[in-house]
Amino acid sequence: MFTGLIETMGRVAAWTPQGEGARLTLAVAWGKDTQEPVIGDSVAVNGCCLTVVEVGAAPLVQVLGFDLSHETLARTAFTRLKPGDLVNCERAMRLGDRLGGHLVSGHVDGVAQLTGLVAREGAWDLTYAVSPAVEPELVVKGSVALDGVSLTINDLLPGSLQVTIIPHTAAHTQLLTGGTGKWVHIETDLLAKHVRRLLQFSAPAA
């Protein structure tokens, strides 16, 4: 489980096909007081929960390897990554940690595409095209995770959502890199998922 508060950004060091999946290797610089992940730990990479399977070291950074299954590749935008790209990283939270964002499972629902970016004084409005499959789980002033970043939905239109980010978020995530057309991972709110499922089963038969 994660909070949607990004701890650091990693840089793609390598992308290696493995059968129907792939090995993703990142170079990550954690804070000096941060306990670095070890093999078997969970890390949210662009909001997708991945298991550390390889740990190495380079000057001032930790090198982490993750295996991506065919299922992960089918539901994410990881196949679009290339060496040098930045990714958002967050270690799994501990039970009892302060929850500053919202509960993020790291189980990505799909992808969304940045279609609009408007710079305002001290903020940026971002508009994303979303799949009809996730629209029922989106609520104005509700939470959504985009590339692992906990954000509040400002507005909803058919097929799209809008969020606003502040300079701190812009500086500590990669949301503004790539410009319009960029694909990000989207995870809707856990509570919305369960409410939707319960309503499906409680609806009277036609």
Backbone as CSV, one residue per row, in Angstrom:
resi,resn,N_x,N_y,N_z,CA_x,CA_y,CA_z,C_x,C_y,C_z
1,MET,0.848,-1.186,0.000,0.000,0.000,0.000,0.889,1.242,0.000
2,PHE,0.406,2.291,-0.674,1.188,3.517,-0.830,0.300,4.725,-0.498
3,THR,0.914,5.917,-0.484,0.178,7.127,-0.121,-0.034,8.076,-1.295
4,GLY,0.696,7.877,-2.390,0.611,8.813,-3.501,1.475,10.045,-3.317
5,LEU,2.338,10.048,-2.293,3.304,11.127,-2.093,4.659,10.629,-2.588
6,ILE,5.121,11.160,-3.685,6.344,10.687,-4.326,7.562,11.033,-3.478
7,GLU,8.426,10.034,-3.270,9.623,10.248,-2.445,10.811,10.729,-3.260
8,THR,10.930,10.225,-4.473,12.057,10.605,-5.320,11.741,10.201,-6.739
9,MET,12.564,10.654,-7.669,12.444,10.218,-9.051,13.634,9.327,-9.407
10,GLY,13.360,8.261,-10.132,14.409,7.399,-10.633,14.592,7.633,-12.119
11,ARG,15.697,7.131,-12.633,15.965,7.261,-14.066,16.120,5.867,-14.667
12,VAL,15.472,5.650,-15.792,15.550,4.340,-16.446,16.978,4.097,-16.914
13,ALA,17.580,3.016,-16.395,18.940,2.652,-16.794,18.934,1.629,-17.915
14,ALA,17.940,0.732,-17.898,17.891,-0.307,-18.932,16.484,-0.873,-19.027
15,TRP,16.168,-1.375,-20.192,14.903,-2.054,-20.475,15.266,-3.308,-21.253
16,THR,15.049,-4.474,-20.657,15.502,-5.728,-21.255,14.328,-6.682,-21.439
17,PRO,13.946,-7.007,-22.678,12.866,-7.979,-22.894,13.210,-9.332,-22.272
18,GLN,12.203,-9.970,-21.667,12.362,-11.295,-21.066,11.132,-12.127,-21.407
19,GLY,11.197,-12.944,-22.451,10.033,-13.704,-22.856,8.906,-12.759,-23.219
20,GLU,7.726,-12.958,-22.583,6.594,-12.070,-22.826,6.627,-10.844,-21.917
21,GLY,7.596,-10.786,-21.004,7.722,-9.672,-20.086,9.003,-8.896,-20.333
22,ALA,9.495,-8.245,-19.274,10.702,-7.433,-19.402,11.324,-7.221,-18.032
23,ARG,12.591,-6.856,-18.005,13.283,-6.420,-16.795,13.504,-4.908,-16.904
24,LEU,12.987,-4.175,-15.931,13.165,-2.733,-15.856,14.219,-2.428,-14.807
25,THR,15.252,-1.692,-15.198,16.333,-1.330,-14.274,16.358,0.180,-14.099
26,LEU,16.326,0.597,-12.830,16.303,2.020,-12.507,17.519,2.415,-11.679
27,ALA,17.966,3.641,-11.853,18.956,4.257,-10.974,18.208,5.266,-10.112
28,VAL,18.218,5.042,-8.790,17.401,5.842,-7.883,18.275,6.439,-6.781
29,ALA,18.156,7.732,-6.559,18.858,8.405,-5.469,17.849,8.694,-4.367
30,TRP,17.894,7.916,-3.285,17.011,8.138,-2.144,17.620,9.175,-1.214
31,GLY,16.828,9.729,-0.309,17.352,10.649,0.687,18.355,9.954,1.590
32,LYS,19.284,10.706,2.172,20.365,10.096,2.955,19.848,9.376,4.192
33,ASP,18.673,9.765,4.700,18.116,9.110,5.884,17.048,8.077,5.521
34,THR,16.919,7.774,4.244,15.912,6.833,3.779,16.457,5.408,3.795
35,GLN,15.696,4.482,4.320,16.086,3.076,4.270,15.861,2.571,2.855
36,GLU,16.934,2.192,2.194,16.831,1.794,0.797,16.135,0.443,0.671
37,PRO,15.342,0.246,-0.380,14.674,-1.032,-0.581,15.672,-2.177,-0.749
38,VAL,15.240,-3.378,-0.353,16.037,-4.586,-0.538,15.227,-5.548,-1.404
39,ILE,15.865,-6.642,-1.816,15.175,-7.621,-2.647,13.915,-8.118,-1.938
40,GLY,12.807,-8.128,-2.666,11.523,-8.537,-2.111,10.639,-7.388,-1.687
41,ASP,11.204,-6.193,-1.544,10.404,-5.025,-1.159,9.540,-4.554,-2.326
42,SER,8.473,-3.835,-1.984,7.591,-3.251,-2.990,7.910,-1.774,-3.178
43,VAL,7.959,-1.355,-4.431,8.163,0.054,-4.778,7.127,0.417,-5.835
44,ALA,6.463,1.550,-5.649,5.552,2.045,-6.675,6.373,2.836,-7.683
45,VAL,6.404,2.339,-8.917,7.113,3.007,-10.008,6.060,3.580,-10.952
46,ASN,5.988,4.894,-11.019,4.892,5.554,-11.736,3.547,5.005,-11.282
47,GLY,3.460,4.733,-9.969,2.206,4.296,-9.380,1.904,2.824,-9.487
48,CYS,2.769,2.058,-10.143,2.558,0.618,-10.301,3.410,-0.134,-9.283
49,CYS,2.779,-0.947,-8.449,3.496,-1.701,-7.424,4.351,-2.779,-8.066
50,LEU,5.668,-2.675,-7.892,6.618,-3.637,-8.446,7.485,-4.198,-7.332
51,THR,7.967,-5.422,-7.511,8.809,-6.090,-6.522,10.275,-5.978,-6.920
52,VAL,11.106,-5.566,-5.982,12.544,-5.472,-6.235,13.118,-6.880,-6.358
53,VAL,13.738,-7.171,-7.497,14.341,-8.490,-7.713,15.848,-8.418,-7.871
54,GLU,16.381,-7.218,-7.952,17.829,-7.043,-8.133,18.241,-5.725,-7.500
55,VAL,19.338,-5.732,-6.775,19.852,-4.518,-6.138,21.336,-4.392,-6.449
56,GLY,21.708,-3.227,-6.918,23.106,-2.936,-7.169,23.415,-1.541,-6.678
57,ALA,24.622,-1.109,-6.906,25.025,0.216,-6.441,25.847,0.918,-7.503
58,ALA,25.693,2.211,-7.545,26.504,3.082,-8.377,26.789,4.311,-7.522
59,PRO,27.725,5.160,-7.936,28.025,6.341,-7.119,26.781,7.173,-6.808
60,LEU,26.444,7.279,-5.524,25.369,8.116,-4.997,23.965,7.622,-5.329
61,VAL,23.839,6.491,-6.011,22.503,6.003,-6.363,22.402,4.509,-6.087
62,GLN,21.158,4.027,-5.995,20.879,2.604,-5.875,20.317,2.121,-7.206
63,VAL,20.804,0.993,-7.673,20.316,0.414,-8.926,19.336,-0.701,-8.575
64,LEU,18.106,-0.574,-9.054,17.051,-1.529,-8.726,16.526,-2.181,-9.999
65,GLY,16.336,-3.501,-9.936,15.766,-4.228,-11.051,14.391,-4.756,-10.701
66,PHE,13.462,-4.682,-11.654,12.092,-5.152,-11.473,11.696,-6.005,-12.669
67,ASP,11.048,-7.132,-12.417,10.514,-7.951,-13.501,9.081,-7.532,-13.784
68,LEU,8.775,-7.297,-15.053,7.442,-6.899,-15.492,6.804,-8.052,-16.253
69,SER,5.654,-8.516,-15.788,4.973,-9.625,-16.446,4.222,-9.132,-17.681
70,HIS,3.729,-10.070,-18.475,2.918,-9.704,-19.638,1.654,-8.958,-19.209
71,GLU,1.101,-9.306,-18.044,-0.091,-8.625,-17.535,0.224,-7.169,-17.203
72,THR,1.362,-6.939,-16.559,1.774,-5.569,-16.236,1.977,-4.753,-17.507
73,LEU,2.639,-5.336,-18.488,2.896,-4.605,-19.728,1.598,-4.274,-20.463
74,ALA,0.598,-5.164,-20.353,-0.662,-4.944,-21.060,-1.474,-3.810,-20.446
75,ARG,-1.295,-3.560,-19.148,-2.134,-2.584,-18.450,-1.433,-1.253,-18.174
76,THR,-0.172,-1.142,-18.524,0.601,0.045,-18.180,1.222,0.683,-19.416
77,ALA,1.926,1.768,-19.189,2.644,2.458,-20.266,4.141,2.180,-20.198
78,PHE,4.535,1.127,-19.484,5.962,0.859,-19.323,6.669,0.579,-20.649
79,THR,5.958,0.026,-21.636,6.602,-0.266,-22.913,7.042,1.010,-23.627
80,ARG,6.543,2.162,-23.197,6.918,3.441,-23.804,8.180,4.025,-23.182
81,LEU,8.643,3.432,-22.063,9.840,3.961,-21.410,11.088,3.666,-22.231
82,LYS,12.058,4.568,-22.107,13.356,4.370,-22.751,14.452,4.837,-21.800
83,PRO,15.677,4.333,-21.954,16.760,4.751,-21.057,16.876,6.268,-20.963
84,GLY,17.009,6.746,-19.732,17.107,8.174,-19.479,15.819,8.802,-19.008
85,ASP,14.681,8.127,-19.241,13.394,8.670,-18.806,13.304,8.699,-17.278
86,LEU,12.578,9.690,-16.753,12.353,9.797,-15.319,11.055,9.097,-14.931
87,VAL,11.060,8.469,-13.752,9.860,7.818,-13.220,9.689,8.226,-11.762
88,ASN,8.443,8.277,-11.308,8.139,8.583,-9.909,8.306,7.322,-9.064
89,CYS,8.904,7.449,-7.886,9.148,6.302,-7.013,8.659,6.585,-5.588
90,GLU,8.023,5.561,-5.010,7.587,5.630,-3.610,7.715,4.242,-2.996
91,ARG,8.361,4.160,-1.838,8.427,2.888,-1.111,7.082,2.601,-0.462
92,ALA,6.815,1.315,-0.227,5.567,0.936,0.439,5.509,1.576,1.822
93,MET,4.301,1.999,2.227,4.131,2.629,3.529,4.127,1.566,4.635
94,ARG,4.442,1.998,5.839,4.336,1.134,7.011,2.988,1.372,7.689
95,LEU,2.424,0.330,8.277,1.203,0.493,9.040,1.462,1.477,10.180
96,GLY,0.658,2.512,10.269,0.861,3.532,11.296,1.539,4.782,10.780
97,ASP,2.037,4.753,9.510,2.628,5.956,8.924,1.564,7.021,8.734
98,ARG,1.991,8.274,8.740,1.080,9.376,8.444,0.639,9.269,6.989
99,LEU,-0.660,9.383,6.743,-1.205,9.265,5.395,-1.503,10.661,4.861
100,GLY,-0.543,11.209,4.125,-0.696,12.575,3.636,-1.442,12.681,2.325
101,GLY,-1.476,11.587,1.553,-2.191,11.614,0.284,-3.508,10.875,0.412
102,HIS,-3.609,9.695,-0.246,-4.755,8.819,-0.053,-4.270,7.388,-0.246
103,LEU,-5.099,6.418,0.108,-4.690,5.025,-0.003,-4.565,4.630,-1.468
104,VAL,-3.346,4.287,-1.864,-3.048,3.895,-3.237,-2.536,2.462,-3.206
105,SER,-3.177,1.581,-3.946,-2.796,0.168,-3.899,-1.602,-0.145,-4.795
106,GLY,-1.386,0.671,-5.811,-0.339,0.359,-6.779,-0.803,-0.607,-7.850
107,HIS,-2.112,-0.912,-7.862,-2.702,-1.785,-8.881,-3.327,-0.884,-9.945
108,VAL,-2.592,-0.652,-11.000,-2.974,0.319,-12.020,-4.226,-0.147,-12.762
109,ASP,-5.169,0.787,-12.958,-6.408,0.467,-13.671,-6.266,0.612,-15.181
110,GLY,-5.285,1.374,-15.607,-5.099,1.597,-17.034,-4.240,2.818,-17.264
111,VAL,-4.387,3.404,-18.442,-3.586,4.576,-18.791,-4.499,5.735,-19.167
112,ALA,-3.977,6.940,-19.014,-4.664,8.166,-19.405,-3.679,9.019,-20.193
113,GLN,-4.195,9.847,-21.079,-3.321,10.663,-21.929,-3.508,12.143,-21.636
114,LEU,-2.385,12.836,-21.456,-2.416,14.276,-21.212,-2.831,15.000,-22.493
115,THR,-3.957,15.680,-22.451,-4.472,16.376,-23.629,-4.450,17.891,-23.494
116,GLY,-4.293,18.372,-22.270,-4.267,19.820,-22.066,-3.389,20.202,-20.902
117,LEU,-2.614,21.268,-21.074,-1.726,21.756,-20.017,-1.777,23.278,-20.041
118,VAL,-2.315,23.868,-18.968,-2.442,25.320,-18.889,-1.657,25.816,-17.686
119,ALA,-0.663,26.667,-17.936,0.125,27.254,-16.858,-0.623,28.439,-16.267
120,ARG,-0.770,28.425,-14.948,-1.384,29.535,-14.244,-0.341,30.152,-13.309
121,GLU,-0.708,31.204,-12.627,0.234,31.824,-11.700,0.391,30.923,-10.482
122,GLY,1.516,30.193,-10.423,1.788,29.319,-9.292,1.142,27.956,-9.371
123,ALA,0.642,27.550,-10.534,0.007,26.237,-10.657,-0.124,25.867,-12.128
124,TRP,-0.476,24.606,-12.356,-0.726,24.112,-13.710,-2.007,23.284,-13.695
125,ASP,-2.898,23.537,-14.650,-4.086,22.716,-14.837,-3.771,21.660,-15.891
126,LEU,-3.995,20.396,-15.542,-3.711,19.291,-16.451,-5.007,18.564,-16.770
127,THR,-5.254,18.321,-18.055,-6.437,17.592,-18.492,-6.005,16.279,-19.126
128,TYR,-6.646,15.186,-18.704,-6.300,13.858,-19.202,-7.522,13.191,-19.820
129,ALA,-7.331,12.564,-20.964,-8.359,11.716,-21.546,-8.327,10.370,-20.830
130,VAL,-9.499,9.889,-20.433,-9.585,8.644,-19.670,-10.533,7.668,-20.356
131,SER,-10.349,6.394,-20.037,-11.181,5.344,-20.609,-12.575,5.353,-19.988
132,PRO,-13.612,5.024,-20.769,-14.965,4.903,-20.203,-15.028,3.870,-19.070
133,ALA,-14.093,2.925,-19.062,-14.105,1.872,-18.038,-13.872,2.427,-16.643
134,VAL,-13.143,3.552,-16.519,-12.835,4.096,-15.192,-13.695,5.303,-14.834
135,GLU,-14.417,5.854,-15.787,-15.190,7.074,-15.518,-16.160,6.942,-14.347
136,PRO,-16.860,5.795,-14.167,-17.794,5.711,-13.035,-17.120,5.770,-11.669
137,GLU,-15.794,5.611,-11.625,-15.072,5.618,-10.356,-14.385,6.951,-10.091
138,LEU,-14.709,7.965,-10.888,-14.123,9.298,-10.733,-15.171,10.259,-10.218
139,VAL,-14.801,11.085,-9.229,-15.721,12.020,-8.595,-15.030,13.372,-8.447
140,VAL,-15.739,14.445,-8.764,-15.184,15.783,-8.545,-14.872,15.966,-7.058
141,LYS,-13.666,16.444,-6.789,-13.102,16.613,-5.445,-12.769,15.273,-4.786
142,GLY,-12.833,14.199,-5.567,-12.351,12.904,-5.099,-10.883,12.738,-5.449
143,SER,-10.295,11.637,-5.010,-8.875,11.384,-5.223,-8.643,10.495,-6.439
144,VAL,-7.497,10.711,-7.082,-7.044,9.857,-8.176,-5.517,9.834,-8.120
145,ALA,-4.921,8.716,-8.523,-3.465,8.629,-8.605,-3.069,8.612,-10.080
146,LEU,-2.247,9.573,-10.477,-1.736,9.658,-11.843,-0.230,9.498,-11.793
147,ASP,0.273,8.426,-12.422,1.690,8.056,-12.312,2.131,8.022,-10.850
148,GLY,1.188,7.576,-9.991,1.500,7.399,-8.582,1.344,8.622,-7.722
149,VAL,0.966,9.755,-8.312,0.834,11.006,-7.568,-0.609,11.167,-7.094
150,SER,-0.798,11.343,-5.805,-2.127,11.569,-5.248,-2.601,12.969,-5.599
151,LEU,-3.726,13.049,-6.336,-4.236,14.332,-6.799,-5.737,14.408,-6.564
152,THR,-6.246,15.634,-6.524,-7.675,15.880,-6.373,-8.273,16.249,-7.722
153,ILE,-9.372,15.603,-8.070,-10.034,15.886,-9.341,-10.783,17.216,-9.230
154,ASN,-10.467,18.148,-10.134,-11.131,19.462,-10.141,-12.424,19.440,-10.932
155,ASP,-12.380,18.740,-12.062,-13.519,18.786,-12.968,-13.563,17.503,-13.776
156,LEU,-14.761,17.121,-14.168,-14.980,15.949,-15.007,-15.837,16.344,-16.196
157,LEU,-15.400,15.946,-17.380,-16.179,16.073,-18.596,-16.245,14.696,-19.233
158,PRO,-17.179,14.448,-20.116,-17.225,13.124,-20.749,-15.874,12.758,-21.370
159,GLY,-15.279,11.691,-20.860,-14.011,11.209,-21.405,-12.772,11.899,-20.897
160,SER,-12.897,12.767,-19.898,-11.696,13.456,-19.413,-11.840,13.891,-17.969
161,LEU,-10.704,14.129,-17.331,-10.660,14.689,-15.983,-9.618,15.786,-15.949
162,GLN,-9.772,16.691,-14.976,-8.809,17.785,-14.808,-8.306,17.809,-13.374
163,VAL,-6.999,18.014,-13.230,-6.367,18.177,-11.926,-5.473,19.408,-11.982
164,THR,-5.077,19.897,-10.819,-4.154,21.020,-10.731,-2.967,20.616,-9.874
165,ILE,-1.768,20.974,-10.318,-0.579,20.703,-9.510,0.106,22.017,-9.157
166,ILE,0.740,22.022,-7.985,1.452,23.194,-7.482,2.942,23.048,-7.801
167,PRO,3.748,24.110,-7.635,5.169,24.031,-7.959,5.917,22.904,-7.252
168,HIS,5.565,22.608,-5.986,6.241,21.519,-5.276,6.032,20.193,-6.004
169,THR,4.799,19.927,-6.418,4.503,18.696,-7.142,5.230,18.674,-8.484
170,ALA,5.253,19.803,-9.167,5.941,19.881,-10.455,7.434,19.596,-10.312
171,ALA,8.022,20.082,-9.209,9.466,19.925,-9.012,9.858,18.533,-8.538
172,HIS,8.944,17.821,-7.865,9.292,16.548,-7.252,8.667,15.342,-7.944
173,THR,8.047,15.566,-9.098,7.507,14.471,-9.901,7.846,14.746,-11.361
174,GLN,7.505,13.784,-12.222,7.779,13.978,-13.654,6.504,14.306,-14.429
175,LEU,5.441,14.781,-13.738,4.166,14.997,-14.417,4.243,16.016,-15.553
176,LEU,5.128,16.995,-15.457,5.216,18.007,-16.506,6.191,17.649,-17.612
177,THR,6.923,16.548,-17.467,7.849,16.152,-18.525,7.078,15.459,-19.649
178,GLY,7.512,15.694,-20.867,6.893,15.011,-21.999,5.821,15.803,-22.711
179,GLY,5.183,16.750,-22.011,4.179,17.582,-22.652,2.909,16.832,-23.017
180,THR,2.025,17.520,-23.759,0.758,16.903,-24.137,1.013,15.680,-25.021
181,GLY,0.137,14.709,-24.896,0.307,13.443,-25.595,0.923,12.363,-24.729
182,LYS,1.482,12.766,-23.594,2.130,11.808,-22.697,1.094,10.883,-22.059
183,TRP,1.443,9.603,-21.930,0.595,8.606,-21.290,1.035,8.399,-19.852
184,VAL,0.071,8.334,-18.939,0.365,8.100,-17.521,-0.510,6.957,-17.015
185,HIS,-0.105,6.379,-15.891,-0.908,5.353,-15.242,-1.995,6.011,-14.402
186,ILE,-3.170,5.419,-14.403,-4.266,5.938,-13.592,-4.755,4.842,-12.654
187,GLU,-4.941,5.217,-11.387,-5.576,4.334,-10.404,-6.683,5.123,-9.718
188,THR,-7.895,4.629,-9.821,-9.025,5.306,-9.193,-9.052,4.985,-7.699
189,ASP,-9.911,5.696,-6.990,-9.990,5.549,-5.540,-10.512,4.167,-5.141
190,LEU,-9.888,3.567,-4.135,-10.279,2.224,-3.681,-11.740,2.170,-3.246
191,LEU,-12.195,3.181,-2.522,-13.576,3.187,-2.052,-14.561,3.227,-3.220
192,ALA,-14.212,4.002,-4.252,-15.087,4.090,-5.420,-15.209,2.739,-6.108
193,LYS,-14.121,1.990,-6.159,-14.154,0.650,-6.771,-15.135,-0.260,-6.037
194,HIS,-15.059,-0.263,-4.707,-15.899,-1.160,-3.926,-17.372,-0.741,-3.987
195,VAL,-17.620,0.560,-3.939,-19.001,1.029,-4.044,-19.588,0.637,-5.401
196,ARG,-18.822,0.813,-6.462,-19.302,0.453,-7.797,-19.629,-1.034,-7.876
197,ARG,-18.760,-1.861,-7.316,-18.979,-3.311,-7.357,-20.218,-3.715,-6.555
198,LEU,-20.393,-3.109,-5.380,-21.567,-3.411,-4.566,-22.855,-3.004,-5.271
199,LEU,-22.836,-1.858,-5.934,-24.019,-1.403,-6.653,-24.354,-2.328,-7.820
200,GLN,-23.313,-2.873,-8.453,-23.558,-3.802,-9.552,-24.311,-5.044,-9.065
201,PHE,-23.953,-5.541,-7.890,-24.584,-6.755,-7.370,-25.925,-6.474,-6.722
202,SER,-26.133,-5.222,-6.281,-27.401,-4.905,-5.627,-28.466,-4.423,-6.600
203,ALA,-28.066,-4.157,-7.844,-29.033,-3.680,-8.836,-30.057,-4.766,-9.147
204,PRO,-31.335,-4.408,-9.246,-32.354,-5.417,-9.561,-32.159,-5.995,-10.948
205,ALA,-32.450,-7.270,-11.084,-32.300,-7.929,-12.370,-33.299,-7.354,-13.371
206,ALA,-32.857,-7.188,-14.603,-33.726,-6.608,-15.636,-34.826,-7.592,-16.017
